[in-house]
Amino acid sequence: MTSRRATQCEAVLQWLRTGRTISVPEAERDLGVYRLAPRIHELRRAGYIILSIRDPERPDGFVWYLLIGGDAA
């Protein structure tokens, strides 16, 4: 993992550890992360359990992510 991606993953993980959900607009605006799904994938591969919550009312596939467990060793 490159340094930039690692830093982005750390920023996303720090956000999720507060108990808040995160979505693409929040990641872009507040963290400067413009590719959230790949960062979530990397965190999952590292052992974190992250729930994807889709809004059934939105046809655009809008998703929030929520950390529900796991910890990378």
DASULMO-V702502 format. One record per pair of residues at least 24 apart in sequence whose ideal C-beta (glycine too) atoms are under 6 Angstrom apart, sorted by the first residue. I is the first residue (numbers start at 1). J is the second residue. D is the distance in Angstrom with one decimal. If there is no record, write none. Layout:
((I | J | D) (I | J | D))
This chain:
((8 | 33 | 4.8) (8 | 39 | 5.3) (9 | 39 | 5.2) (9 | 42 | 5.4) (9 | 43 | 5.8) (12 | 39 | 5.0) (13 | 43 | 6.0) (16 | 67 | 3.7) (21 | 64 | 4.0) (21 | 66 | 4.8) (22 | 65 | 5.3) (23 | 64 | 4.9) (40 | 65 | 5.4) (46 | 72 | 4.1) (47 | 72 | 4.5))
